[in-house]
Amino acid sequence: MLYPQRFNQFTREHADTVAALLCGLLLFFGWFALHLGWLGLALLLLPAAYVIGGYESAREGLTTLFKEKELDVDLLMIVAAIGAASLGLWRREYHLIIDGAILILIFAISGALEGYAMARTERSIRSLMSLTPDTARVLLQGREEEIPISQLKVGDEIVVKPGELIPTDGIILSGYSTLNQAAITGESLPVEKTVGEEVFAGTLNGYGALQIKVHKPAQSSLIQRVIRLVEQAQTEAPPSQEFIDRFEKGYAKIIVVAGILLAILPPFLWGWDWETTIYRALTFLVVASPCALMAAIMPTLLSGIANGARQGILFKNGAQLEKIGKVRAIAFDKTGTLTTGQVQVFQVISVSEYTKQDVLKAAASVESYSEHPIGKAIVQAAGDLDLVGAIQVQAIPGQGIVGIAQEQQVIVGNAVFVQKYVTNLPEELREMAQSLEQEGKTVVWVAQGNIAEVMGVIAIADEVRSQAATTITRLKKLGVEQIVMLTGDNQETAHSVAKAVGIDRVYAQLLPEDKLDVIRRLQQQYQTVAMVGDGINDAPALAQASVGIAMGVSGSDVALETADIVLMADRLEKIAVAIHLGRRSQAIVKQNIVVALGFIMLLLVGNFLGNINLPIGVIGHEGSTVLVTLSGLRLLK
């Protein structure tokens, strides 16, 4: 029973290919029977070729006609083939039935080739589905038990042995290993991971056993988000494809009307005989159909999406691949984007009434509720201190955070923010803060009390990403006209980082709504503007930008959901790769459209001059469609 099952599975997966093969065999034997004079057998075999080869096209064409009240190219092909067969039966010129069958066969072969081409495009993305195992090894009361991934809960502890796939996102509790993250982030080299670091579902564990704590639901893991976004990208048509789809509907109607006129008027206007007139009208239906034009865009864009996915660049849909190639200005967030975001406490300075530990403890009590990298750095620095819980904690993006700890209000943030709660900032402390900021440090002020008073400042050091400067240089060489940096940080720190990476234009001390305004102003001047960010405070600007680009590893969930493109490995140099992919895809689309329209014009001229017959018209028409589809697949390389 195994072989019939495999055969059935093969026929389901390759139905178009099987239909084209059977159609070709029936056509060959029908032609052979007709050649030997076995008319009865030929009239059995050839209609069977029509039905098997044309069934799918007829079904799609009739569905479009009756459900959407629209004509499409599938129906035009079937009408042309049936018209040729009817003309052949009427005139007893059975070679016309062969011509119609050849039309059906070549259309079926074209459909099979397009299906194969699209499958190749999608296969590399669909392979993401198999990157996660079905079960996870969970520690329950000291013993291991395998359970389905869907049953994992936040807080579960799982064991991953050497050589196994990580089943879900989590934090390492114990163990040390190297992980191959190529399938998720596009990084070619394994990455070392140890206690406290995050691991991602679908990555391959190296030589060490790991004990991991699940910190988010399995369906919210990075790989599952990628899969959902890719599925969405494959179903959403970009604006150019939507235009072509609308064009096809109107164009098909024009072709039908023109075909009817060509089938009626020539005998009266030019004295053609009816057989020649109808034959030329049927050939016109074939050669004027915009199949190649329809295939000019989506295979190219899907190939680009697949190419990007292999390199750790996730395009959420084809529209973003189109837009990134047109970008004229780019805005970068600073912390976590141009810098690593792996910030550390560099120095703590307290006023005389407090100790450094007092400043750290107060700040960490409220920052423990923050997702901001600076907040995490403060909490990490205060790890040995006995922190107290805080209530009524409220984070103000781009400014700071406020809460109540031990019945005392605690304010942590930049100088402007803290000054809303205290009467003045100590002058000596202000001078020290300015000196630290000139060195490129970020200074966080800490105040406490119901009548707030300054406790001290915490200097935070953030490392500039190693590839940031080369990325900016590459973007300028690509012709990006304007590159700016947007940050909520102070002027001194912002300019220090901008100088290090080669950005000339800086907007500092911005609130989220200020970043939004800058993006709008850039769009007025440059039209297509990209925004690169990673945090919650970047989400409004990412949404407003023509193309929002989020950092996939360090980025917040809000930023990832809002952005149009995700850099899975947080590698800035991939932005230049994305722009190159976008520009190359647009070049290929334009080439494809020129080829498609050129073939249509040549075939129409040939038809009216009477130099081509129906099979040649079909070969030219379907050949151009296959050529354009294969051209789009060049982006897979």
C-alpha positions in Angstrom: 0.0 0.0 0.0 3.0 2.3 0.4 3.6 2.8 -3.3 0.0 3.9 -4.2 0.2 6.4 -1.3 3.4 7.8 -2.5 2.0 8.0 -6.1 -1.1 9.8 -4.8 1.1 12.3 -2.8 3.3 12.9 -5.9 0.3 13.6 -8.1 -1.2 16.0 -5.6 2.0 18.0 -5.3 2.7 18.0 -9.0 -0.8 18.1 -10.5 0.1 20.7 -13.1 3.1 18.7 -14.3 1.1 15.5 -14.4 -1.8 17.2 -16.3 0.7 18.7 -18.9 2.4 15.3 -19.3 -0.9 13.5 -19.9 -2.1 16.3 -22.2 1.1 15.9 -24.3 0.8 12.1 -24.6 -2.8 12.3 -25.6 -2.0 15.1 -28.1 0.8 13.0 -29.6 -1.3 9.8 -30.0 -4.2 11.9 -31.3 -2.0 13.5 -33.9 -0.5 10.0 -34.8 -4.0 8.5 -35.1 -5.1 11.5 -37.4 -2.0 11.0 -39.5 -2.9 7.3 -40.0 -6.4 8.2 -40.9 -8.0 6.8 -37.7 -10.4 9.7 -37.3 -12.6 8.1 -34.7 -9.7 7.4 -32.3 -8.2 10.9 -32.9 -11.6 12.5 -32.0 -11.5 10.5 -28.7 -7.9 11.3 -27.8 -7.8 15.0 -28.7 -10.8 16.1 -26.7 -9.4 14.2 -23.7 -6.2 16.2 -24.2 -8.3 19.4 -24.1 -10.1 18.4 -20.9 -7.0 17.2 -19.0 -4.7 20.0 -20.1 -7.3 22.8 -19.9 -9.4 21.8 -16.8 -7.5 24.0 -14.3 -7.4 27.0 -16.6 -11.1 26.6 -17.4 -12.1 26.2 -13.8 -10.2 29.4 -12.8 -11.5 31.3 -15.7 -15.1 30.4 -15.1 -14.8 31.0 -11.4 -13.5 34.5 -12.1 -16.3 35.1 -14.6 -19.2 33.9 -12.5 -18.0 35.0 -9.0 -16.2 38.2 -9.8 -18.0 39.0 -13.1 -14.5 39.5 -14.7 -12.7 38.0 -17.6 -9.1 36.7 -17.3 -6.4 35.3 -19.5 -7.2 31.7 -18.6 -10.7 31.9 -20.1 -9.3 33.7 -23.2 -7.0 30.8 -23.8 -9.7 28.2 -23.5 -12.1 30.2 -25.7 -9.3 30.4 -28.4 -8.6 26.7 -28.2 -12.3 25.7 -28.4 -12.8 28.1 -31.2 -9.9 26.5 -33.2 -11.4 23.1 -32.6 -14.9 24.2 -33.6 -13.5 25.8 -36.8 -11.6 22.6 -37.6 -14.7 20.4 -37.2 -16.9 22.8 -39.2 -14.4 23.1 -42.1 -13.3 19.4 -41.7 -9.8 20.8 -41.4 -8.7 18.7 -38.4 -5.2 20.2 -38.2 -7.0 23.1 -36.5 -8.0 20.8 -33.7 -4.3 19.9 -33.3 -3.5 23.7 -33.2 -6.1 24.2 -30.4 -4.6 21.2 -28.5 -1.1 22.6 -28.9 -2.4 25.8 -27.4 -3.8 23.9 -24.4 -0.6 21.9 -24.0 1.7 24.8 -24.1 -0.5 26.7 -21.7 -0.4 23.7 -19.4 3.4 23.4 -19.6 3.7 27.1 -18.9 1.5 26.7 -15.8 3.6 23.8 -14.6 6.8 25.7 -15.2 5.4 28.8 -13.4 4.3 26.6 -10.5 7.7 25.0 -10.3 9.4 28.5 -10.4 7.1 29.8 -7.6 7.7 26.6 -5.6 11.4 27.2 -5.8 10.9 30.8 -4.6 8.8 29.7 -1.7 10.7 26.6 -0.7 13.5 28.3 1.1 11.0 30.3 3.2 8.7 27.4 3.9 11.7 25.4 5.2 11.4 27.7 8.3 8.4 25.6 9.3 10.6 22.5 9.9 13.1 24.4 12.0 11.4 23.7 15.3 11.0 20.2 16.9 7.5 19.0 17.7 8.3 18.2 21.4 10.5 19.7 24.2 12.2 18.0 27.1 10.8 19.6 30.2 12.1 19.3 33.8 9.2 18.2 36.1 10.1 17.6 39.7 13.7 16.8 38.8 13.0 14.4 35.9 12.8 14.9 32.2 9.5 14.5 30.3 8.8 15.2 26.6 5.7 17.2 25.9 4.4 18.9 22.8 5.7 22.4 22.1 2.1 23.7 22.2 1.8 22.7 25.9 4.9 24.7 27.0 4.1 27.5 29.5 6.0 30.6 30.5 8.3 29.6 33.4 8.8 26.0 32.3 12.4 24.7 32.4 13.6 22.7 29.4 16.7 20.7 28.7 18.4 20.8 25.3 21.2 18.3 24.6 24.2 18.8 22.2 23.2 18.6 18.6 19.5 19.3 19.2 17.3 22.1 18.0 16.2 24.8 20.5 12.4 24.2 20.7 11.4 27.7 21.9 12.8 31.1 22.9 14.2 31.2 26.4 16.9 32.3 28.8 19.8 30.0 29.7 19.7 29.0 33.4 22.8 26.8 33.3 25.3 25.5 30.7 27.5 26.9 28.0 27.5 26.2 24.3 27.8 27.6 20.8 24.6 27.9 18.8 24.2 27.9 15.0 21.7 30.7 14.4 22.2 30.9 10.6 18.6 29.8 9.8 17.2 32.6 12.0 19.6 35.5 11.8 21.7 34.7 8.7 24.9 34.6 10.8 27.3 32.2 9.2 29.4 31.5 12.4 28.1 29.8 15.6 27.5 32.2 18.5 28.7 31.5 22.0 25.9 31.5 24.6 26.0 31.2 28.4 23.9 31.8 31.5 21.5 34.8 31.3 21.6 35.0 27.5 18.6 34.5 25.2 18.3 31.7 22.8 15.9 31.3 19.9 13.7 28.5 18.7 15.0 26.8 15.5 18.7 27.4 16.3 21.0 24.4 16.6 22.7 23.7 19.8 26.5 22.9 19.7 28.5 20.8 22.1 27.1 21.8 25.5 23.9 20.8 27.3 21.7 23.7 28.2 19.0 24.3 30.8 16.6 26.9 29.5 13.7 28.8 31.1 10.8 29.6 28.8 10.1 33.4 29.0 7.4 33.8 26.4 4.7 31.6 24.9 5.9 29.2 22.1 3.6 30.9 19.6 5.3 34.3 20.3 8.8 32.9 19.6 11.0 34.7 17.0 10.7 31.9 14.5 6.9 31.7 14.8 6.7 35.5 14.2 8.9 35.1 11.2 6.7 32.3 9.8 3.6 34.4 10.2 5.2 37.4 8.6 6.4 35.4 5.7 3.0 33.8 5.1 1.5 37.3 5.2 4.2 38.5 2.7 3.2 35.8 0.2 -0.5 36.7 0.2 -0.2 40.5 0.1 0.2 42.0 -3.4 2.4 45.1 -3.7 1.0 48.2 -5.3 2.6 47.5 -8.7 1.0 44.0 -8.8 -2.4 45.4 -7.8 -2.1 47.8 -10.7 -1.3 45.0 -13.1 -4.2 43.0 -11.7 -6.6 45.9 -12.3 -5.1 46.5 -15.7 -5.6 42.8 -16.7 -9.4 43.0 -15.9 -9.9 46.0 -18.2 -7.4 44.7 -20.8 -9.2 41.3 -21.1 -12.5 43.0 -21.8 -10.8 45.1 -24.5 -9.2 42.0 -26.1 -12.6 40.2 -26.1 -14.3 43.2 -27.8 -11.4 43.5 -30.3 -11.5 39.8 -31.0 -15.2 39.9 -31.8 -14.7 42.9 -34.1 -11.8 41.1 -35.8 -14.0 38.0 -36.3 -16.8 40.1 -38.0 -15.4 43.1 -39.8 -12.4 41.9 -42.0 -14.6 40.1 -44.7 -16.6 43.4 -45.2 -13.6 45.7 -45.0 -10.8 43.8 -46.6 -12.5 40.9 -48.3 -11.0 38.2 -46.1 -12.7 34.8 -46.2 -14.4 33.7 -43.0 -12.0 30.9 -42.2 -9.0 33.2 -42.3 -10.9 35.9 -40.3 -11.9 33.6 -37.5 -8.5 31.9 -37.4 -6.8 35.3 -37.1 -9.3 36.4 -34.5 -8.5 33.3 -32.4 -4.8 33.9 -32.8 -5.3 37.5 -31.8 -6.9 36.3 -28.5 -3.8 34.2 -27.8 -1.0 36.6 -28.7 -2.7 39.7 -27.2 -3.3 38.1 -23.8 -1.1 39.7 -21.0 0.2 36.5 -19.4 3.8 37.6 -19.5 2.9 41.0 -18.1 1.1 39.3 -15.3 4.2 37.3 -14.5 6.5 40.3 -14.6 6.3 41.3 -11.0 5.4 38.7 -8.3 8.0 36.0 -9.1 10.7 38.7 -9.0 9.5 40.1 -5.6 9.0 36.7 -4.1 12.6 35.7 -5.2 13.9 38.9 -3.6 12.0 38.1 -0.3 13.5 34.6 -0.3 17.0 35.9 -1.0 16.6 38.4 1.8 15.4 35.7 4.2 18.5 33.6 3.5 20.6 36.6 4.5 18.8 37.5 7.6 16.6 40.2 6.1 12.9 39.7 6.6 10.7 41.7 4.2 7.1 41.6 5.5 5.7 42.0 2.0 6.6 42.7 -1.6 5.6 46.4 -1.3 8.5 46.9 1.1 11.0 45.3 -1.2 9.8 47.8 -3.9 10.0 50.8 -1.5 13.4 50.1 0.0 14.9 50.3 -3.5 13.5 53.9 -3.8 14.8 55.2 -0.4 16.4 58.6 -0.6 16.8 59.3 3.1 17.4 57.1 6.2 16.9 58.0 9.8 18.7 55.9 12.5 17.8 55.6 16.2 20.9 55.7 18.4 20.7 53.4 21.4 20.4 49.7 20.3 20.6 50.6 16.6 23.8 52.5 15.9 25.1 51.3 19.3 25.0 47.8 20.6 22.4 48.6 23.2 24.5 46.4 25.6 25.1 49.4 27.8 26.8 49.2 31.2 27.0 51.5 34.2 30.3 53.4 33.8 30.2 55.6 36.8 27.9 56.6 39.7 28.2 60.0 41.3 26.1 60.8 44.4 25.5 64.0 46.3 26.9 64.2 49.8 23.8 63.0 51.6 23.7 59.7 49.8 26.0 56.9 48.9 26.5 55.4 45.4 24.6 52.3 46.6 21.7 54.5 47.6 21.6 56.0 44.1 21.8 52.6 42.3 19.2 51.0 44.6 16.6 53.8 44.2 17.1 53.8 40.4 17.0 50.1 40.0 13.8 49.8 42.1 11.8 51.5 39.3 14.0 50.5 36.3 13.4 46.8 37.1 10.0 47.4 35.4 11.5 48.9 32.3 12.5 47.2 29.0 14.9 50.0 28.0 18.5 49.0 27.7 19.6 51.7 30.1 17.1 50.5 32.7 18.4 46.9 32.3 22.0 48.1 32.7 21.1 49.9 36.0 19.3 46.8 37.3 22.3 44.6 36.4 24.7 47.0 38.2 22.6 46.9 41.3 22.4 43.1 41.2 24.1 42.6 44.6 21.9 45.1 46.4 18.6 44.3 48.1 16.1 45.9 45.8 12.7 46.9 47.0 9.5 46.6 45.0 8.0 49.7 43.4 4.4 50.6 42.7 2.6 53.0 40.3 5.6 52.8 37.9 5.1 54.8 34.8 7.6 55.0 31.9 7.6 58.1 29.7 9.3 57.0 26.5 12.3 59.1 25.6 12.3 60.9 29.0 12.5 58.6 32.0 10.5 56.6 34.5 8.7 57.4 37.8 7.5 55.1 40.6 7.0 54.8 44.3 9.4 52.7 46.4 9.3 52.5 50.2 6.6 55.3 50.2 9.0 57.6 48.4 8.6 58.9 44.9 11.6 58.0 42.7 12.4 59.8 39.4 14.9 58.5 37.0 15.6 60.1 33.6 17.3 62.8 31.6 18.0 66.3 33.1 15.0 67.9 31.4 12.7 65.3 32.7 14.0 65.3 36.3 13.8 69.1 36.4 10.0 68.8 36.2 10.1 67.3 39.8 13.0 69.2 41.5 13.5 72.9 41.9 17.1 72.9 40.7 20.0 70.6 39.7 23.2 70.9 41.8 25.6 73.0 39.8 28.7 70.9 40.6 26.8 67.8 39.6 25.6 69.5 36.4 29.2 70.3 35.4 30.3 66.7 36.0 27.4 65.4 33.9 28.2 67.8 31.0 31.8 66.5 31.1 30.7 62.9 30.9 28.3 63.7 28.1 31.1 65.3 26.1 33.0 62.0 26.4 30.0 60.3 24.8 28.4 58.9 27.9 24.7 59.0 28.6 23.9 60.6 32.0 20.8 59.5 33.9 19.7 61.7 36.8 18.1 60.1 40.0 15.9 62.0 42.4 13.8 60.8 45.4 11.3 62.1 47.8 7.7 63.4 47.9 9.4 66.8 47.7 11.9 65.5 45.3 15.7 66.2 45.7 18.5 65.0 43.5 20.4 61.9 44.8 23.0 61.7 42.0 23.7 60.7 38.5 24.5 57.5 36.7 26.8 57.5 33.7 26.0 54.9 31.1 28.4 53.8 28.4 27.2 52.3 25.2 29.5 50.8 22.5 29.1 51.9 18.9 28.4 48.9 16.6 31.5 47.8 14.8 29.8 47.8 11.4 28.0 51.2 11.9 30.6 53.4 10.2 31.1 51.1 7.2 27.3 50.8 6.8 26.9 54.6 6.7 29.8 54.9 4.1 28.2 52.2 2.0 24.8 53.9 2.1 26.3 57.1 0.9 28.0 55.3 -2.0 24.7 53.8 -2.9 23.4 57.3 -3.4 21.3 57.8 -0.3 20.9 61.5 -0.2 20.3 62.2 3.5 21.3 60.1 6.6 20.3 61.5 10.0 20.3 60.2 13.6 17.3 60.6 16.0 17.7 60.1 19.7 16.1 61.0 23.0 19.7 61.4 24.4 21.4 64.7 24.9 23.2 66.7 22.3 26.8 65.9 23.4 26.3 62.2 23.5 24.4 62.2 20.3 27.0 64.2 18.4 29.8 62.0 19.8 28.2 58.8 18.4 27.3 60.6 15.1 30.9 61.7 14.6 32.1 58.2 15.2 29.9 56.6 12.5 30.0 59.4 10.0 26.5 61.0 10.3 26.4 64.8 9.9 22.8 65.6 10.8 21.7 64.9 14.4 18.3 65.4 16.1 18.7 65.0 19.9 16.5 65.1 23.0 13.5 63.9 21.0 10.3 62.5 22.4 8.6 59.7 20.3 6.3 62.3 18.7 9.3 64.5 17.9 10.8 61.6 15.9 7.5 61.3 14.1 7.7 65.0 13.1 11.3 64.6 11.8 10.2 61.7 9.7 7.3 63.7 8.2 9.6 66.6 7.4 12.1 64.3 5.7 9.2 62.7 3.7 8.2 66.2 2.4 11.7 66.7 1.1 12.8 63.2 0.1 9.4 61.3 -0.4 10.7 57.8 0.4 12.3 57.7 3.8 13.4 54.7 5.9 13.6 54.6 9.7 15.8 52.1 11.6 15.1 51.5 15.2 14.6 48.9 18.0 12.6 50.3 20.9 9.0 51.1 21.9 9.8 54.8 21.5 10.7 54.2 17.9 7.4 52.5 17.0 5.5 55.7 15.9 8.4 56.8 13.6 8.8 53.2 12.2 5.1 53.2 11.4 5.2 56.7 9.8 8.3 56.0 7.7 7.9 54.8 4.1 10.0 51.8 5.2 10.4 50.9 8.9 13.4 48.7 9.7 13.6 47.0 13.1 16.5 45.2 14.8 15.3 41.6 15.1 17.3 40.5 18.2 17.5 43.5 20.3 14.2 45.1 19.1 11.1 45.3 21.2 8.0 43.3 20.2 6.2 46.6 19.4 9.0 47.7 17.1 9.1 44.2 15.4 5.4 44.3 14.8 5.4 47.9 13.5 8.4 47.7 11.2 8.2 46.6 7.5 11.6 45.0 7.4 13.4 43.1 10.2 17.2 42.6 10.4 17.3 39.2 12.1 20.9 39.4 13.3 20.9 43.1 14.1 23.6 43.5 11.4 23.4 47.1 10.1 25.3 46.3 6.9 22.3 44.3 5.8 20.5 47.6 5.2 22.7 48.2 2.2 22.1 44.7 1.0 18.3 45.3 1.3 18.5 48.5 -0.7 20.6 46.7 -3.4 18.0 43.9 -3.5 15.2 46.4 -3.8 16.9 48.3 -6.6 17.8 45.1 -8.4 14.2 43.8 -8.1 12.9 47.0 -9.6 15.4 46.8 -12.5 14.3 43.2 -13.2 10.6 44.1 -13.0 11.2 46.9 -15.6 13.1 44.5 -17.9 10.3 42.0 -17.6 7.6 44.5 -18.5 9.6 45.7 -21.5 10.1 42.0 -22.7 6.4 41.2 -22.1 5.1 44.2 -24.0 7.7 43.8 -26.7 6.6 40.1 -27.3 2.9 41.2 -27.4 3.6 43.9 -30.0 5.7 41.6 -32.2 3.1 38.8 -32.1 0.3 41.2 -32.9 2.2 42.6 -35.9 3.0 39.1 -37.0 -0.7 38.0 -36.7 -2.0 40.9 -38.8 0.6 40.5 -41.4 -0.5 36.8 -41.7 3.0 35.4 -41.0 2.2 33.3 -37.9 -0.2 30.5 -37.2 -1.9 29.6 -33.9 0.8 27.2 -32.6 3.6 29.8 -33.3 1.5 32.4 -31.6 1.1 30.2 -28.6 4.8 29.3 -28.5 5.7 33.0 -28.6 3.1 34.0 -26.0 3.8 31.2 -23.5 7.5 31.4 -24.2 7.6 35.0 -23.2 5.7 34.2 -20.0 8.2 31.4 -19.0 11.1 33.7 -20.0 9.8 36.5 -17.8 9.1 34.1 -14.9 12.6 32.6 -15.1 14.0 36.1 -15.3 12.4 37.0 -12.0 14.1 34.0 -10.4 17.5 35.6 -11.0 17.1 37.2 -7.6 17.3 33.8 -5.9 21.0 33.8 -6.5 
